[in-house]
Amino acid sequence: MCRTSCRWLARLDWLDRLAFADMAVSRDLPVDLATAMRGIPMRTAEGKVLVGFEAVRRALVQTPAGVAPALLLYVPGIATIGRVVYGRSAASRRRSAACRIA
């Protein structure tokens, strides 16, 4: 899932506002590897660390094509459902420390 999510985010990021790192080789992960395996980690420009649903939602807001749908993900009820769906999806995906984004 993380590889697929990163590919989609990269396609939506026409303005090159997002930077992706291969967590298998990066020495600068914003969280420990176990946390990164539970959800996509992100460090914002302000230095805040987000993981999972919150990271994907924030990344979408940074992309031209994703900003409108991402704003809906900030609605309290939808955000709660989004966290549950993301958590279940992430828990059922294949685990691999060698997951590459390319």
N, CA, C and O of each residue as an XYZ file, in Angstrom:
408
protein
N       0.820     -1.197      0.000
C       0.000      0.000      0.000
C       0.863      1.260      0.000
O       0.555      2.217     -0.710
N       1.922      1.272      0.775
C       2.713      2.504      0.859
C       3.327      2.838     -0.494
O       3.357      4.004     -0.887
N       3.811      1.840     -1.201
C       4.409      2.083     -2.513
C       3.359      2.643     -3.475
O       3.620      3.609     -4.192
N       2.187      2.039     -3.487
C       1.100      2.502     -4.352
C       0.660      3.908     -3.961
O       0.459      4.759     -4.828
N       0.511      4.154     -2.678
C       0.107      5.487     -2.213
C       1.124      6.541     -2.619
O       0.753      7.627     -3.062
N       2.389      6.230     -2.471
C       3.439      7.190     -2.850
C       3.437      7.448     -4.356
O       3.646      8.581     -4.788
N       3.206      6.425     -5.143
C       3.124      6.631     -6.602
C       1.972      7.564     -6.960
O       2.135      8.469     -7.778
N       0.810      7.345     -6.349
C      -0.350      8.206     -6.627
C      -0.092      9.635     -6.181
O      -0.412     10.586     -6.894
N       0.482      9.778     -5.012
C       0.782     11.118     -4.525
C       1.787     11.823     -5.442
O       1.648     13.016     -5.715
N       2.782     11.097     -5.910
C       3.773     11.687     -6.821
C       3.115     12.126     -8.126
O       3.469     13.168     -8.678
N       2.166     11.345     -8.621
C       1.456     11.716     -9.855
C       0.601     12.968     -9.667
O       0.454     13.768    -10.591
N       0.048     13.134     -8.488
C      -0.795     14.293     -8.200
C       0.024     15.545     -7.870
O      -0.509     16.655     -7.867
N       1.299     15.366     -7.597
C       2.157     16.447     -7.129
C       2.851     17.179     -8.285
O       4.073     17.122     -8.429
N       2.055     17.860     -9.093
C       2.583     18.587    -10.253
C       3.516     19.715     -9.853
O       4.362     20.130    -10.645
N       3.374     20.211     -8.647
C       4.189     21.337     -8.198
C       5.452     20.896     -7.438
O       6.208     21.727     -6.934
N       5.660     19.599     -7.368
C       6.834     19.038     -6.663
C       6.966     19.561     -5.235
O       8.046     19.974     -4.812
N       5.883     19.538     -4.517
C       5.889     20.009     -3.128
C       6.221     18.885     -2.148
O       6.567     19.145     -0.996
N       6.117     17.639     -2.605
C       6.377     16.494     -1.734
C       7.744     15.899     -2.063
O       8.162     15.898     -3.221
N       8.429     15.400     -1.056
C       9.692     14.686     -1.246
C       9.512     13.291     -0.656
O       9.038     13.139      0.470
N       9.891     12.291     -1.417
C       9.725     10.908     -0.982
C      11.090     10.306     -0.670
O      12.089     10.630     -1.313
N      11.116      9.427      0.324
C      12.353      8.739      0.691
C      12.063      7.253      0.844
O      11.010      6.861      1.346
N      12.997      6.444      0.411
C      12.894      4.995      0.547
C      13.213      4.642      1.999
O      14.347      4.814      2.447
N      12.222      4.153      2.729
C      12.436      3.908      4.150
C      13.399      2.758      4.417
O      13.883      2.611      5.539
N      13.687      1.937      3.401
C      14.634      0.845      3.588
C      16.074      1.355      3.624
O      16.947      0.699      4.193
N      16.327      2.504      3.031
C      17.696      3.017      2.981
C      17.853      4.379      3.647
O      18.978      4.808      3.901
N      16.769      5.055      3.928
C      16.841      6.389      4.516
C      17.307      6.327      5.958
O      16.833      5.499      6.736
N      18.217      7.183      6.305
C      18.689      7.280      7.679
C      17.974      8.421      8.404
O      18.262      8.712      9.565
N      17.052      9.052      7.710
C      16.406     10.242      8.256
C      14.887     10.065      8.371
O      14.129     10.991      8.083
N      14.446      8.878      8.792
C      13.016      8.662      8.990
C      12.544      9.514     10.167
O      13.251      9.644     11.167
N      11.347     10.096     10.047
C      10.847     10.916     11.155
C      10.346     10.092     12.337
O      10.060     10.644     13.399
N      10.236      8.765     12.158
C       9.773      7.854     13.206
C      10.622      6.586     13.141
O      11.382      6.394     12.192
N      10.493      5.725     14.145
C      11.227      4.461     14.107
C      10.619      3.559     13.032
O       9.485      3.775     12.604
N      11.372      2.556     12.602
C      10.945      1.685     11.510
C       9.640      0.954     11.816
O       8.814      0.782     10.920
N       9.437      0.521     13.057
C       8.204     -0.185     13.419
C       6.982      0.714     13.213
O       5.952      0.256     12.720
N       7.092      1.969     13.583
C       5.985      2.914     13.378
C       5.778      3.163     11.891
O       4.640      3.229     11.426
N       6.859      3.302     11.147
C       6.767      3.529      9.698
C       6.098      2.352      8.997
O       5.431      2.541      7.980
N       6.264      1.157      9.516
C       5.639     -0.020      8.910
C       4.129     -0.043      9.164
O       3.406     -0.747      8.459
N       3.640      0.705     10.149
C       2.206      0.758     10.436
C       1.483      1.807      9.603
O       0.264      1.740      9.448
N       2.217      2.771      9.069
C       1.598      3.815      8.266
C       2.647      4.741      7.678
O       3.722      4.924      8.249
N       2.329      5.316      6.542
C       3.267      6.207      5.870
C       3.633      7.369      6.804
O       2.750      8.090      7.267
N       4.937      7.553      7.083
C       5.341      8.683      7.914
C       5.616      9.919      7.065
O       5.988      9.821      5.895
N       5.426     11.077      7.676
C       5.669     12.342      6.978
C       6.183     13.376      7.969
O       5.702     13.470      9.098
N       7.160     14.141      7.530
C       7.615     15.293      8.305
C       7.203     16.527      7.524
O       7.587     16.687      6.366
N       6.426     17.398      8.146
C       5.965     18.608      7.472
C       7.102     19.627      7.407
O       8.126     19.472      8.073
N       6.912     20.657      6.606
C       7.909     21.720      6.500
C       8.150     22.381      7.857
O       9.233     22.903      8.121
N       7.126     22.352      8.714
C       7.246     22.943     10.051
C       7.911     21.993     11.048
O       8.151     22.367     12.196
N       8.210     20.766     10.614
C       8.857     19.789     11.479
C       7.912     18.864     12.224
O       8.367     18.003     12.976
N       6.614     19.020     12.036
C       5.636     18.148     12.693
C       5.663     16.776     12.015
O       5.795     16.685     10.795
N       5.540     15.722     12.805
C       5.551     14.357     12.274
C       4.133     13.810     12.253
O       3.429     13.841     13.263
N       3.723     13.312     11.099
C       2.413     12.689     10.914
C       2.624     11.268     10.411
O       3.585     10.993      9.693
N       1.719     10.360     10.791
C       1.830      8.965     10.364
C       0.463      8.467      9.933
O      -0.552      8.791     10.549
N       0.447      7.676      8.869
C      -0.775      7.021      8.434
C      -1.769      7.951      7.774
O      -1.414      8.736      6.895
N      -3.018      7.858      8.204
C      -4.096      8.646      7.616
C      -3.769     10.137      7.615
O      -3.968     10.821      6.611
N      -3.267     10.634      8.738
C      -2.962     12.064      8.838
C      -1.888     12.477      7.832
O      -1.962     13.566      7.261
N      -0.895     11.620      7.611
C       0.171     11.923      6.652
C      -0.356     11.946      5.220
O      -0.024     12.848      4.451
N      -1.168     10.968      4.863
C      -1.723     10.919      3.508
C      -2.655     12.103      3.278
O      -2.621     12.731      2.220
N      -3.473     12.398      4.256
C      -4.398     13.531      4.149
C      -3.621     14.836      3.956
O      -3.968     15.640      3.091
N      -2.592     15.044      4.742
C      -1.776     16.264      4.626
C      -1.051     16.320      3.286
O      -0.954     17.386      2.679
N      -0.541     15.182      2.822
C       0.146     15.142      1.533
C      -0.818     15.496      0.404
O      -0.455     16.231     -0.514
N      -2.043     14.979      0.467
C      -3.041     15.300     -0.559
C      -3.331     16.792     -0.618
O      -3.501     17.347     -1.704
N      -3.388     17.443      0.529
C      -3.652     18.885      0.570
C      -2.542     19.659     -0.153
O      -2.780     20.747     -0.679
N      -1.355     19.104     -0.177
C      -0.227     19.784     -0.814
C      -0.221     19.646     -2.335
O       0.565     20.315     -3.007
N      -1.081     18.794     -2.889
C      -1.092     18.558     -4.335
C      -2.255     19.296     -4.993
O      -3.328     19.412     -4.403
N      -2.048     19.800     -6.220
C      -3.121     20.540     -6.899
C      -4.398     19.727     -7.094
O      -5.495     20.237     -6.866
N      -4.271     18.485     -7.506
C      -5.451     17.665     -7.789
C      -6.049     17.044     -6.529
O      -7.202     16.614     -6.544
N      -5.292     16.992     -5.454
C      -5.776     16.328     -4.252
C      -6.348     17.245     -3.195
O      -6.930     16.774     -2.217
N      -6.195     18.552     -3.372
C      -6.597     19.479     -2.310
C      -8.106     19.435     -2.038
O      -8.511     19.426     -0.875
N      -8.935     19.409     -3.063
C     -10.391     19.404     -2.840
C     -10.857     18.141     -2.118
O     -11.564     18.242     -1.116
N     -10.473     16.935     -2.608
C     -10.891     15.728     -1.872
C     -10.293     15.672     -0.466
O     -10.940     15.188      0.463
N      -9.068     16.160     -0.303
C      -8.417     16.107      1.008
C      -9.131     16.971      2.029
O      -9.179     16.620      3.208
N      -9.687     18.092      1.598
C     -10.408     18.954      2.539
C     -11.593     18.223      3.155
O     -11.929     18.460      4.315
N     -12.226     17.341      2.398
C     -13.325     16.538      2.946
C     -12.826     15.604      4.046
O     -13.567     15.277      4.973
N     -11.573     15.178      3.940
C     -11.012     14.269      4.940
C     -10.770     14.945      6.283
O     -10.468     14.272      7.269
N     -10.898     16.271      6.332
C     -10.755     17.004      7.581
C     -12.078     17.151      8.331
O     -12.097     17.626      9.467
N     -13.182     16.748      7.705
C     -14.488     16.789      8.373
C     -14.458     15.759      9.508
O     -14.112     14.602      9.270
N     -14.814     16.156     10.744
C     -14.652     15.262     11.892
C     -15.183     13.833     11.717
O     -14.442     12.892     11.998
N     -16.390     13.630     11.283
C     -16.916     12.271     11.129
C     -16.194     11.475     10.053
O     -15.920     10.286     10.217
N     -15.896     12.141      8.964
C     -15.188     11.473      7.867
C     -13.768     11.152      8.288
O     -13.249     10.090      7.944
N     -13.134     12.042      9.019
C     -11.772     11.797      9.487
C     -11.717     10.564     10.391
O     -10.781      9.770     10.300
N     -12.701     10.405     11.249
C     -12.746      9.239     12.133
C     -12.865      7.955     11.330
O     -12.159      6.984     11.599
N     -13.750      7.948     10.354
C     -13.918      6.777      9.482
C     -12.641      6.533      8.688
O     -12.205      5.391      8.540
N     -12.040      7.611      8.174
C     -10.798      7.493      7.406
C      -9.682      6.846      8.203
O      -8.933      6.027      7.670
N      -9.561      7.201      9.469
C      -8.529      6.599     10.323
C      -8.759      5.100     10.496
O      -7.813      4.312     10.463
N     -10.013      4.713     10.680
C     -10.339      3.290     10.842
C     -10.041      2.524      9.556
O      -9.413      1.465      9.590
N     -10.493      3.060      8.425
C     -10.268      2.392      7.132
C      -8.775      2.292      6.839
O      -8.291      1.237      6.430
N      -8.043      3.387      7.047
C      -6.597      3.372      6.809
C      -5.928      2.339      7.716
O      -5.092      1.560      7.259
N      -6.292      2.334      8.990
C      -5.693      1.398      9.936
C      -5.923     -0.050      9.556
O      -5.009     -0.870      9.636
N      -7.133     -0.368      9.145
C      -7.427     -1.751      8.729
C      -6.681     -2.115      7.466
O      -6.145     -3.217      7.349
N      -6.645     -1.191      6.518
C      -5.942     -1.438      5.266
C      -4.444     -1.625      5.511
O      -3.832     -2.543      4.964
N      -3.863     -0.763      6.325
C      -2.434     -0.857      6.623
C      -2.111     -2.142      7.387
O      -1.064     -2.750      7.164
N      -2.991     -2.550      8.273
C      -2.752     -3.769      9.047
C      -2.803     -5.026      8.186
O      -2.182     -6.034      8.521
N      -3.534     -4.970      7.085
C      -3.680     -6.163      6.254
C      -2.688     -6.214      5.094
O      -2.656     -7.200      4.356
N      -1.878     -5.169      4.921
C      -0.943     -5.192      3.800
C       0.284     -6.021      4.137
O       0.603     -6.265      5.300
N       0.951     -6.439      3.089
C       2.164     -7.233      3.247
C       3.256     -6.352      3.863
O       3.442     -5.207      3.449
N       3.957     -6.874      4.826
C       5.018     -6.131      5.508
C       6.369     -6.430      4.847
O       6.718     -7.585      4.602
N       7.110     -5.369      4.568
C       8.437     -5.536      4.018
C       9.252     -4.289      4.296
O       8.855     -3.187      3.915
N      10.388     -4.452      4.955
C      11.268     -3.314      5.216
C      11.918     -2.840      3.932
O      12.487     -1.749      3.890
N      11.839     -3.642      2.892
C      12.476     -3.288      1.618
C      11.485     -2.614      0.655
O      11.742     -2.538     -0.546
N      10.379     -2.137      1.171
C       9.377     -1.482      0.337
C       9.978     -0.226     -0.279
O      10.351      0.705      0.435
N      10.071     -0.203     -1.591
C      10.657      0.941     -2.276
C       9.557      1.743     -2.953
O       8.520      1.195     -3.328
N       9.784      3.031     -3.106
C       8.773      3.896     -3.696
C       8.863      3.949     -5.209
O       7.914      4.389     -5.858
N       9.948      3.524     -5.781
C      10.150      3.630     -7.241
C       9.439      2.527     -7.979
O       9.503      2.465     -9.207
